[in-house]
Amino acid sequence: MIEEVTAVDEYTVKFILENPYAPFIKNLAMFATMIVSPEAVKEYGEDIFKNPVGTGAFKFVEWVRDDHITVEANDDYWDGRPYLDELIFTVIPNNQTRLLELENGNIHLMEGLNPTDIKRVRENEELELLEAPGLNIGYIALHNEKEPFDNKQVRKAMNYAINKEEIAEYLMGGQATVAKGPLPPTIWSYDDSLEGYPYDPDEAKRLLAEAGYEDGFEFTLRTYSAPRSYNPVGARLATAVQQYLRQVGIKANIEQLEWGTYIEEGKAGKHTAAFFGWIADNGDPDNFLNVFFNSANRGSTNRAFYVNEKVDQLLEAAQQITDKAKREEIYQEVQQIIVDDAPFVFLNHMKMQIPIRKNVENYVLYPTNNKYFHKVWLAQ
């Protein structure tokens, strides 16, 4: 992709690309393209990620795995010293324990709020609930190269069999919107005309019979235990899905794995069907559609192992066009194809919710879930 990089002057870099690439500037703003100190690489080698050196508002102090990360203010930060002297990111696996720590004032903000605890946070005079629409999706990746999900009718049946509206309203506490396709409605190029797959168990049964599975089938449904921002209820979502599938004759055997193993085996395609999700990195539709559905990303982020040559061609064309309106037309065509192919069970888009102590000032909630503390301070 990058043909040449030239340092024009002390503050200017020139990139020459092999071909036009519309998302390039937005991709440069992602964490994956942050500047890495050459001197730090020389000093730490492969341990550079355990000893990060950057240009941010805070400097790395220590990382105690599975416990905490500590950073301190960078007095030489180019945009001025941050207000906070120190930040500690603490690992607290359980949502309830985390909320108790917040209520007791031992931490100042948290992620992973149970939907059932929203009322509790709102009624606490010392807490505030920050909310914003999310640029995310929760989904079940159906392995398109494995039986029975190599059959499009079966994949569609899976989508019709699950009551996503009920999940969004009750399991997610009304804090989710039903996914009608692969893009969240908060991103540009989202196709409002998509109907998705409304709950229709009779249609699910009809499609199963048409595919030769009149008596249903049995498969292993993989899940993770810890809540994610696109799925705050963790493994409970798998249990709900299991119950809906049972009603149309599909037996899902739930298998729960540790997160690191889960991701590695998901990339390797060792699942038949598995829960995953995504949060936008940069707000460009390419960051969803190309990530999920480009066949070149099988074994990486294409967890459905989905292949459609037309989709590949359209995605490549959209990358090479700088006209936003034309890109939008292409992405809407891609959405229609993908919804019809149903490589995923499209589940939900979660609202972003971060409970904080009321003495935390100027913390801003970003749809990409990035966290910036440069301008944050604590009121006395």
Contacts in CASP RR format, 6 or more apart in sequence:
PFRMAT RR
TARGET T0000
AUTHOR 0000-0000-0000
METHOD contacts of the structure
MODEL  1
MIEEVTAVDEYTVKFILENPYAPFIKNLAMFATMIVSPEAVKEYGEDIFK
NPVGTGAFKFVEWVRDDHITVEANDDYWDGRPYLDELIFTVIPNNQTRLL
ELENGNIHLMEGLNPTDIKRVRENEELELLEAPGLNIGYIALHNEKEPFD
NKQVRKAMNYAINKEEIAEYLMGGQATVAKGPLPPTIWSYDDSLEGYPYD
PDEAKRLLAEAGYEDGFEFTLRTYSAPRSYNPVGARLATAVQQYLRQVGI
KANIEQLEWGTYIEEGKAGKHTAAFFGWIADNGDPDNFLNVFFNSANRGS
TNRAFYVNEKVDQLLEAAQQITDKAKREEIYQEVQQIIVDDAPFVFLNHM
KMQIPIRKNVENYVLYPTNNKYFHKVWLAQ
1 17 0 8 1.000
1 18 0 8 1.000
1 19 0 8 1.000
1 21 0 8 1.000
2 15 0 8 1.000
2 16 0 8 1.000
2 17 0 8 1.000
2 18 0 8 1.000
3 16 0 8 1.000
3 17 0 8 1.000
3 18 0 8 1.000
4 15 0 8 1.000
4 16 0 8 1.000
5 13 0 8 1.000
5 14 0 8 1.000
5 15 0 8 1.000
5 16 0 8 1.000
6 13 0 8 1.000
6 14 0 8 1.000
6 16 0 8 1.000
7 13 0 8 1.000
7 14 0 8 1.000
8 14 0 8 1.000
15 24 0 8 1.000
17 24 0 8 1.000
19 320 0 8 1.000
20 319 0 8 1.000
20 320 0 8 1.000
20 321 0 8 1.000
20 322 0 8 1.000
21 319 0 8 1.000
21 320 0 8 1.000
22 284 0 8 1.000
22 286 0 8 1.000
22 318 0 8 1.000
22 319 0 8 1.000
22 320 0 8 1.000
22 321 0 8 1.000
22 322 0 8 1.000
22 327 0 8 1.000
23 282 0 8 1.000
23 284 0 8 1.000
23 286 0 8 1.000
23 287 0 8 1.000
23 319 0 8 1.000
26 282 0 8 1.000
26 283 0 8 1.000
26 284 0 8 1.000
26 287 0 8 1.000
27 33 0 8 1.000
27 281 0 8 1.000
27 282 0 8 1.000
27 284 0 8 1.000
29 282 0 8 1.000
30 281 0 8 1.000
30 282 0 8 1.000
31 281 0 8 1.000
31 370 0 8 1.000
32 281 0 8 1.000
34 54 0 8 1.000
35 54 0 8 1.000
35 55 0 8 1.000
36 48 0 8 1.000
36 53 0 8 1.000
36 54 0 8 1.000
37 53 0 8 1.000
37 54 0 8 1.000
39 53 0 8 1.000
40 48 0 8 1.000
40 51 0 8 1.000
40 52 0 8 1.000
40 53 0 8 1.000
40 54 0 8 1.000
41 48 0 8 1.000
43 51 0 8 1.000
44 50 0 8 1.000
44 51 0 8 1.000
50 63 0 8 1.000
51 60 0 8 1.000
52 60 0 8 1.000
53 60 0 8 1.000
55 77 0 8 1.000
55 78 0 8 1.000
56 74 0 8 1.000
56 77 0 8 1.000
57 73 0 8 1.000
57 74 0 8 1.000
57 77 0 8 1.000
57 79 0 8 1.000
57 80 0 8 1.000
57 81 0 8 1.000
57 82 0 8 1.000
57 372 0 8 1.000
57 373 0 8 1.000
57 374 0 8 1.000
58 71 0 8 1.000
58 72 0 8 1.000
58 73 0 8 1.000
58 74 0 8 1.000
58 82 0 8 1.000
58 87 0 8 1.000
58 373 0 8 1.000
59 71 0 8 1.000
59 72 0 8 1.000
59 73 0 8 1.000
59 74 0 8 1.000
60 71 0 8 1.000
61 70 0 8 1.000
61 71 0 8 1.000
61 72 0 8 1.000
61 86 0 8 1.000
62 69 0 8 1.000
62 70 0 8 1.000
63 69 0 8 1.000
63 70 0 8 1.000
66 91 0 8 1.000
67 90 0 8 1.000
67 91 0 8 1.000
68 88 0 8 1.000
68 89 0 8 1.000
68 90 0 8 1.000
68 91 0 8 1.000
69 88 0 8 1.000
69 89 0 8 1.000
70 86 0 8 1.000
70 87 0 8 1.000
70 88 0 8 1.000
70 89 0 8 1.000
71 86 0 8 1.000
71 87 0 8 1.000
72 85 0 8 1.000
72 86 0 8 1.000
72 87 0 8 1.000
73 81 0 8 1.000
73 82 0 8 1.000
73 84 0 8 1.000
73 85 0 8 1.000
73 86 0 8 1.000
74 81 0 8 1.000
74 82 0 8 1.000
75 81 0 8 1.000
77 374 0 8 1.000
79 374 0 8 1.000
80 374 0 8 1.000
82 373 0 8 1.000
82 374 0 8 1.000
82 375 0 8 1.000
82 376 0 8 1.000
83 375 0 8 1.000
83 376 0 8 1.000
83 377 0 8 1.000
84 373 0 8 1.000
84 376 0 8 1.000
84 377 0 8 1.000
84 378 0 8 1.000
87 373 0 8 1.000
90 101 0 8 1.000
90 107 0 8 1.000
92 98 0 8 1.000
92 101 0 8 1.000
92 107 0 8 1.000
92 110 0 8 1.000
93 226 0 8 1.000
95 112 0 8 1.000
95 113 0 8 1.000
95 114 0 8 1.000
95 117 0 8 1.000
95 227 0 8 1.000
95 232 0 8 1.000
96 114 0 8 1.000
96 117 0 8 1.000
98 107 0 8 1.000
98 110 0 8 1.000
98 112 0 8 1.000
99 110 0 8 1.000
99 113 0 8 1.000
99 114 0 8 1.000
99 117 0 8 1.000
99 120 0 8 1.000
99 121 0 8 1.000
99 355 0 8 1.000
101 107 0 8 1.000
101 110 0 8 1.000
102 108 0 8 1.000
102 109 0 8 1.000
102 110 0 8 1.000
102 127 0 8 1.000
102 355 0 8 1.000
102 356 0 8 1.000
102 357 0 8 1.000
103 124 0 8 1.000
103 126 0 8 1.000
103 127 0 8 1.000
105 126 0 8 1.000
105 357 0 8 1.000
108 356 0 8 1.000
108 357 0 8 1.000
108 359 0 8 1.000
108 360 0 8 1.000
108 378 0 8 1.000
109 354 0 8 1.000
109 355 0 8 1.000
109 356 0 8 1.000
109 357 0 8 1.000
109 360 0 8 1.000
109 363 0 8 1.000
110 354 0 8 1.000
110 355 0 8 1.000
110 356 0 8 1.000
111 229 0 8 1.000
111 354 0 8 1.000
112 227 0 8 1.000
112 229 0 8 1.000
112 232 0 8 1.000
113 121 0 8 1.000
113 129 0 8 1.000
113 232 0 8 1.000
113 353 0 8 1.000
113 354 0 8 1.000
113 355 0 8 1.000
114 227 0 8 1.000
114 232 0 8 1.000
114 233 0 8 1.000
115 171 0 8 1.000
115 172 0 8 1.000
115 173 0 8 1.000
115 174 0 8 1.000
115 175 0 8 1.000
115 232 0 8 1.000
115 233 0 8 1.000
116 173 0 8 1.000
118 129 0 8 1.000
118 173 0 8 1.000
118 175 0 8 1.000
118 353 0 8 1.000
121 127 0 8 1.000
121 129 0 8 1.000
121 355 0 8 1.000
122 129 0 8 1.000
125 358 0 8 1.000
126 357 0 8 1.000
126 358 0 8 1.000
127 355 0 8 1.000
127 356 0 8 1.000
127 357 0 8 1.000
127 358 0 8 1.000
128 355 0 8 1.000
128 356 0 8 1.000
128 357 0 8 1.000
128 358 0 8 1.000
129 353 0 8 1.000
129 354 0 8 1.000
129 355 0 8 1.000
130 352 0 8 1.000
130 353 0 8 1.000
130 354 0 8 1.000
130 355 0 8 1.000
130 356 0 8 1.000
130 363 0 8 1.000
130 365 0 8 1.000
131 351 0 8 1.000
131 352 0 8 1.000
131 353 0 8 1.000
131 365 0 8 1.000
132 351 0 8 1.000
132 352 0 8 1.000
132 365 0 8 1.000
132 366 0 8 1.000
132 367 0 8 1.000
133 184 0 8 1.000
133 186 0 8 1.000
133 351 0 8 1.000
133 352 0 8 1.000
133 367 0 8 1.000
134 184 0 8 1.000
134 186 0 8 1.000
134 279 0 8 1.000
134 349 0 8 1.000
134 350 0 8 1.000
134 351 0 8 1.000
134 352 0 8 1.000
134 367 0 8 1.000
135 184 0 8 1.000
135 186 0 8 1.000
135 187 0 8 1.000
135 279 0 8 1.000
135 280 0 8 1.000
135 283 0 8 1.000
135 367 0 8 1.000
135 368 0 8 1.000
136 184 0 8 1.000
136 229 0 8 1.000
136 230 0 8 1.000
136 277 0 8 1.000
136 278 0 8 1.000
136 279 0 8 1.000
136 280 0 8 1.000
136 349 0 8 1.000
136 350 0 8 1.000
136 352 0 8 1.000
136 369 0 8 1.000
137 179 0 8 1.000
137 181 0 8 1.000
137 182 0 8 1.000
137 183 0 8 1.000
137 184 0 8 1.000
137 230 0 8 1.000
137 277 0 8 1.000
137 278 0 8 1.000
137 288 0 8 1.000
137 346 0 8 1.000
137 347 0 8 1.000
137 348 0 8 1.000
137 349 0 8 1.000
138 179 0 8 1.000
138 230 0 8 1.000
138 231 0 8 1.000
138 275 0 8 1.000
138 276 0 8 1.000
138 277 0 8 1.000
138 278 0 8 1.000
138 346 0 8 1.000
138 347 0 8 1.000
138 348 0 8 1.000
138 349 0 8 1.000
138 350 0 8 1.000
139 179 0 8 1.000
139 182 0 8 1.000
139 275 0 8 1.000
139 276 0 8 1.000
139 277 0 8 1.000
139 278 0 8 1.000
139 344 0 8 1.000
139 345 0 8 1.000
139 346 0 8 1.000
139 347 0 8 1.000
140 158 0 8 1.000
140 221 0 8 1.000
140 241 0 8 1.000
140 273 0 8 1.000
140 274 0 8 1.000
140 275 0 8 1.000
140 276 0 8 1.000
140 344 0 8 1.000
140 345 0 8 1.000
140 347 0 8 1.000
141 266 0 8 1.000
141 271 0 8 1.000
141 273 0 8 1.000
141 274 0 8 1.000
141 275 0 8 1.000
141 276 0 8 1.000
141 303 0 8 1.000
141 304 0 8 1.000
141 343 0 8 1.000
141 344 0 8 1.000
142 149 0 8 1.000
142 155 0 8 1.000
142 158 0 8 1.000
142 272 0 8 1.000
142 273 0 8 1.000
142 304 0 8 1.000
142 342 0 8 1.000
142 343 0 8 1.000
142 344 0 8 1.000
142 345 0 8 1.000
143 149 0 8 1.000
143 269 0 8 1.000
143 271 0 8 1.000
143 272 0 8 1.000
143 273 0 8 1.000
143 304 0 8 1.000
143 305 0 8 1.000
144 150 0 8 1.000
144 155 0 8 1.000
144 304 0 8 1.000
144 305 0 8 1.000
144 306 0 8 1.000
144 307 0 8 1.000
144 343 0 8 1.000
145 305 0 8 1.000
146 272 0 8 1.000
148 154 0 8 1.000
148 211 0 8 1.000
148 213 0 8 1.000
148 217 0 8 1.000
148 219 0 8 1.000
149 155 0 8 1.000
149 158 0 8 1.000
149 272 0 8 1.000
149 273 0 8 1.000
151 211 0 8 1.000
152 341 0 8 1.000
152 342 0 8 1.000
153 207 0 8 1.000
153 208 0 8 1.000
153 210 0 8 1.000
153 211 0 8 1.000
154 207 0 8 1.000
154 208 0 8 1.000
154 211 0 8 1.000
154 213 0 8 1.000
154 217 0 8 1.000
155 341 0 8 1.000
155 342 0 8 1.000
155 343 0 8 1.000
155 345 0 8 1.000
156 197 0 8 1.000
156 207 0 8 1.000
156 342 0 8 1.000
157 203 0 8 1.000
157 204 0 8 1.000
157 205 0 8 1.000
157 207 0 8 1.000
157 208 0 8 1.000
157 211 0 8 1.000
157 213 0 8 1.000
157 248 0 8 1.000
157 250 0 8 1.000
158 204 0 8 1.000
158 245 0 8 1.000
158 250 0 8 1.000
158 273 0 8 1.000
158 342 0 8 1.000
158 345 0 8 1.000
159 196 0 8 1.000
159 197 0 8 1.000
159 342 0 8 1.000
159 345 0 8 1.000
159 346 0 8 1.000
160 197 0 8 1.000
160 198 0 8 1.000
160 199 0 8 1.000
160 200 0 8 1.000
160 201 0 8 1.000
160 203 0 8 1.000
160 204 0 8 1.000
160 207 0 8 1.000
161 201 0 8 1.000
161 204 0 8 1.000
161 244 0 8 1.000
161 245 0 8 1.000
161 247 0 8 1.000
161 248 0 8 1.000
161 250 0 8 1.000
162 199 0 8 1.000
162 241 0 8 1.000
162 244 0 8 1.000
162 245 0 8 1.000
162 345 0 8 1.000
162 347 0 8 1.000
163 199 0 8 1.000
163 244 0 8 1.000
164 178 0 8 1.000
164 179 0 8 1.000
164 197 0 8 1.000
164 199 0 8 1.000
164 346 0 8 1.000
164 347 0 8 1.000
164 348 0 8 1.000
165 178 0 8 1.000
165 198 0 8 1.000
165 199 0 8 1.000
166 199 0 8 1.000
167 176 0 8 1.000
167 237 0 8 1.000
167 240 0 8 1.000
167 241 0 8 1.000
167 347 0 8 1.000
167 348 0 8 1.000
168 174 0 8 1.000
168 176 0 8 1.000
168 177 0 8 1.000
168 178 0 8 1.000
168 348 0 8 1.000
171 233 0 8 1.000
171 236 0 8 1.000
171 237 0 8 1.000
171 240 0 8 1.000
172 232 0 8 1.000
172 233 0 8 1.000
172 348 0 8 1.000
172 350 0 8 1.000
175 232 0 8 1.000
175 350 0 8 1.000
175 351 0 8 1.000
175 353 0 8 1.000
176 348 0 8 1.000
176 349 0 8 1.000
176 350 0 8 1.000
176 351 0 8 1.000
177 185 0 8 1.000
177 348 0 8 1.000
177 349 0 8 1.000
177 351 0 8 1.000
178 347 0 8 1.000
178 348 0 8 1.000
179 346 0 8 1.000
179 347 0 8 1.000
179 348 0 8 1.000
179 349 0 8 1.000
180 194 0 8 1.000
180 195 0 8 1.000
180 196 0 8 1.000
180 197 0 8 1.000
180 339 0 8 1.000
180 346 0 8 1.000
181 194 0 8 1.000
181 196 0 8 1.000
181 335 0 8 1.000
181 338 0 8 1.000
181 339 0 8 1.000
181 344 0 8 1.000
181 346 0 8 1.000
182 288 0 8 1.000
182 289 0 8 1.000
182 292 0 8 1.000
182 293 0 8 1.000
182 335 0 8 1.000
182 338 0 8 1.000
182 339 0 8 1.000
182 344 0 8 1.000
182 346 0 8 1.000
183 189 0 8 1.000
183 190 0 8 1.000
183 191 0 8 1.000
183 285 0 8 1.000
183 288 0 8 1.000
183 289 0 8 1.000
183 331 0 8 1.000
183 335 0 8 1.000
184 190 0 8 1.000
184 280 0 8 1.000
184 349 0 8 1.000
185 192 0 8 1.000
185 349 0 8 1.000
186 349 0 8 1.000
186 367 0 8 1.000
187 280 0 8 1.000
187 283 0 8 1.000
187 285 0 8 1.000
187 288 0 8 1.000
188 285 0 8 1.000
188 324 0 8 1.000
188 328 0 8 1.000
189 285 0 8 1.000
189 327 0 8 1.000
189 328 0 8 1.000
189 331 0 8 1.000
189 332 0 8 1.000
189 335 0 8 1.000
190 335 0 8 1.000
191 331 0 8 1.000
191 332 0 8 1.000
191 335 0 8 1.000
191 336 0 8 1.000
194 335 0 8 1.000
194 336 0 8 1.000
194 339 0 8 1.000
196 339 0 8 1.000
196 346 0 8 1.000
197 339 0 8 1.000
197 342 0 8 1.000
197 346 0 8 1.000
201 244 0 8 1.000
201 247 0 8 1.000
201 248 0 8 1.000
204 248 0 8 1.000
205 248 0 8 1.000
205 249 0 8 1.000
208 214 0 8 1.000
208 216 0 8 1.000
208 248 0 8 1.000
208 249 0 8 1.000
208 250 0 8 1.000
215 249 0 8 1.000
216 248 0 8 1.000
216 249 0 8 1.000
216 250 0 8 1.000
216 251 0 8 1.000
217 250 0 8 1.000
217 251 0 8 1.000
218 250 0 8 1.000
218 251 0 8 1.000
218 252 0 8 1.000
218 253 0 8 1.000
219 250 0 8 1.000
219 251 0 8 1.000
219 252 0 8 1.000
219 253 0 8 1.000
219 272 0 8 1.000
219 273 0 8 1.000
220 252 0 8 1.000
220 253 0 8 1.000
220 254 0 8 1.000
220 255 0 8 1.000
220 271 0 8 1.000
220 272 0 8 1.000
220 273 0 8 1.000
221 238 0 8 1.000
221 241 0 8 1.000
221 242 0 8 1.000
221 252 0 8 1.000
221 253 0 8 1.000
221 254 0 8 1.000
221 255 0 8 1.000
221 272 0 8 1.000
221 273 0 8 1.000
221 274 0 8 1.000
221 275 0 8 1.000
222 254 0 8 1.000
222 255 0 8 1.000
222 256 0 8 1.000
222 257 0 8 1.000
222 262 0 8 1.000
222 265 0 8 1.000
222 266 0 8 1.000
222 271 0 8 1.000
222 272 0 8 1.000
222 273 0 8 1.000
222 274 0 8 1.000
222 275 0 8 1.000
223 234 0 8 1.000
223 235 0 8 1.000
223 237 0 8 1.000
223 238 0 8 1.000
223 254 0 8 1.000
223 255 0 8 1.000
223 256 0 8 1.000
223 257 0 8 1.000
223 274 0 8 1.000
223 275 0 8 1.000
224 234 0 8 1.000
224 235 0 8 1.000
224 256 0 8 1.000
224 257 0 8 1.000
224 259 0 8 1.000
224 262 0 8 1.000
224 275 0 8 1.000
225 234 0 8 1.000
225 235 0 8 1.000
225 256 0 8 1.000
225 258 0 8 1.000
225 259 0 8 1.000
226 234 0 8 1.000
226 259 0 8 1.000
227 233 0 8 1.000
227 234 0 8 1.000
228 234 0 8 1.000
228 277 0 8 1.000
229 279 0 8 1.000
229 350 0 8 1.000
229 352 0 8 1.000
229 369 0 8 1.000
230 277 0 8 1.000
230 278 0 8 1.000
230 279 0 8 1.000
230 348 0 8 1.000
230 349 0 8 1.000
230 350 0 8 1.000
231 237 0 8 1.000
231 275 0 8 1.000
231 277 0 8 1.000
231 350 0 8 1.000
232 350 0 8 1.000
235 254 0 8 1.000
235 256 0 8 1.000
237 275 0 8 1.000
237 347 0 8 1.000
238 252 0 8 1.000
238 254 0 8 1.000
238 256 0 8 1.000
238 275 0 8 1.000
239 254 0 8 1.000
241 252 0 8 1.000
241 345 0 8 1.000
242 252 0 8 1.000
242 254 0 8 1.000
245 251 0 8 1.000
245 252 0 8 1.000
246 252 0 8 1.000
252 273 0 8 1.000
257 265 0 8 1.000
262 274 0 8 1.000
265 271 0 8 1.000
266 274 0 8 1.000
266 276 0 8 1.000
266 299 0 8 1.000
266 303 0 8 1.000
267 299 0 8 1.000
267 300 0 8 1.000
267 303 0 8 1.000
268 299 0 8 1.000
269 299 0 8 1.000
269 303 0 8 1.000
269 305 0 8 1.000
271 303 0 8 1.000
273 345 0 8 1.000
274 303 0 8 1.000
276 303 0 8 1.000
278 288 0 8 1.000
278 291 0 8 1.000
278 292 0 8 1.000
279 368 0 8 1.000
279 369 0 8 1.000
280 287 0 8 1.000
280 288 0 8 1.000
280 367 0 8 1.000
280 368 0 8 1.000
281 287 0 8 1.000
281 368 0 8 1.000
282 368 0 8 1.000
283 367 0 8 1.000
283 368 0 8 1.000
285 318 0 8 1.000
285 327 0 8 1.000
285 331 0 8 1.000
286 315 0 8 1.000
286 318 0 8 1.000
286 319 0 8 1.000
289 315 0 8 1.000
289 331 0 8 1.000
289 334 0 8 1.000
289 335 0 8 1.000
289 338 0 8 1.000
290 297 0 8 1.000
290 315 0 8 1.000
290 319 0 8 1.000
291 297 0 8 1.000
291 301 0 8 1.000
291 302 0 8 1.000
292 301 0 8 1.000
292 302 0 8 1.000
292 303 0 8 1.000
292 304 0 8 1.000
292 306 0 8 1.000
292 343 0 8 1.000
292 344 0 8 1.000
293 302 0 8 1.000
293 304 0 8 1.000
293 306 0 8 1.000
293 308 0 8 1.000
293 311 0 8 1.000
293 315 0 8 1.000
293 334 0 8 1.000
293 338 0 8 1.000
293 343 0 8 1.000
294 302 0 8 1.000
294 311 0 8 1.000
294 312 0 8 1.000
294 315 0 8 1.000
295 302 0 8 1.000
295 306 0 8 1.000
295 307 0 8 1.000
295 308 0 8 1.000
295 309 0 8 1.000
295 311 0 8 1.000
295 312 0 8 1.000
296 302 0 8 1.000
296 312 0 8 1.000
298 305 0 8 1.000
298 306 0 8 1.000
298 307 0 8 1.000
299 305 0 8 1.000
304 343 0 8 1.000
304 344 0 8 1.000
306 341 0 8 1.000
306 343 0 8 1.000
308 337 0 8 1.000
308 338 0 8 1.000
308 341 0 8 1.000
310 337 0 8 1.000
311 334 0 8 1.000
311 337 0 8 1.000
311 338 0 8 1.000
314 330 0 8 1.000
314 333 0 8 1.000
314 334 0 8 1.000
314 337 0 8 1.000
315 334 0 8 1.000
317 330 0 8 1.000
318 327 0 8 1.000
318 330 0 8 1.000
318 331 0 8 1.000
318 334 0 8 1.000
321 327 0 8 1.000
321 330 0 8 1.000
339 346 0 8 1.000
352 365 0 8 1.000
352 367 0 8 1.000
352 369 0 8 1.000
354 363 0 8 1.000
354 365 0 8 1.000
356 363 0 8 1.000
358 379 0 8 1.000
359 378 0 8 1.000
359 379 0 8 1.000
359 380 0 8 1.000
360 376 0 8 1.000
360 378 0 8 1.000
360 379 0 8 1.000
361 376 0 8 1.000
361 377 0 8 1.000
361 378 0 8 1.000
361 379 0 8 1.000
362 375 0 8 1.000
362 376 0 8 1.000
362 377 0 8 1.000
363 373 0 8 1.000
363 376 0 8 1.000
364 372 0 8 1.000
366 372 0 8 1.000
END
